[in-house]
Amino acid sequence: TLRTCYAYLNQTSRSFAAVIQALDGELRHAVCIFYLVLRALDTVEDDMTIPLEKKVPLLHDFHTFLYQPEWCFTESREKDRRVLEDFPTISVEFRNLGQEYQDVISDICHRMGVGMAEFLEKKVASMKEWDKYCHYVAGLVGIGLSRLFSASQLEDVEVGRDTELANSMGLFLQKTNIIRDYLEDQQQGRAFWPQEAWSQFASRLEDLAQPQHLSSALSCLNLLVTDALRHVPDVIAYLSRLRNQSVFNFCAIPQVMAIAT
């Protein structure tokens, strides 16, 4: 039921649960389901115990599972595995959404799965690739949400059409998270800082965690933060277009928290 979906939302997201539940009308359910579908996809991507030859097809095909009522995945060891184990509860509520919402969620899920699979095979090398990776995992979320806002008619059609601004919303949040999570990612054997940036300051990314490399680490940090701040004018332009208070709060609160980070 939808009630179970909201329980999963509260279990898997500390930051987004409150703002999602404050959204108006049917948009709230659409965004809740969108979040859970992408959380399930992300759980597959993050699970280091799934071999590549299994993971790549899972990511590519994930959007098709939305229309397979029985599909679930019980082999994950990740903390959010409940959303995969009980995926039928989520997918049935997905199919209960209006077709205009289903189309957006399915399309974004497909494009994101393909993008995630692409970056499983390679590291983020150039700054351009950093933008591309962030587009896949976050810019597409911004684009999808914007299309949901427009579909609900709480926002103008233009909000969903301007993918450039929506992409920037996602990129700014994602880059802030990547910059902040450097140490945690290092400890878990993951690396999302672009090589083009860190290689100017260190021969290995992990060296930046060492106290003796503090000044190099700060220089690299400044470079990445400056790059992330490029997106702020787009973020302001995007927010200035919004008309619905609940949608504005939903979009603005995470952005303000990111700027404060």
Secondary structure, DSSP 8 states (H G I E B T S, - for coil): -HHHHHHHHHHH-SHHHHHHHTS-HHHHHHHHHHHHHHHHHHHHHH-TTS-HHHHHHHHHHHHHHTT-TT-------STTTHHHHTHHHHHHHHHHS-HHHHHHHHHHHHHHHHHHHHHHSS---SHHHHHHHHIIIIIHHHHHHHHHHHHTTSS-HHHHH-HHHHHHHHHHHHHHHHHHTHHHHHHTT---S-HHHHTTT-SSGGGGGSGGGHHHHHHHHHHHHHHHHTTHHHHHHHHHH---HHHHHHHHHHHHHHHH-
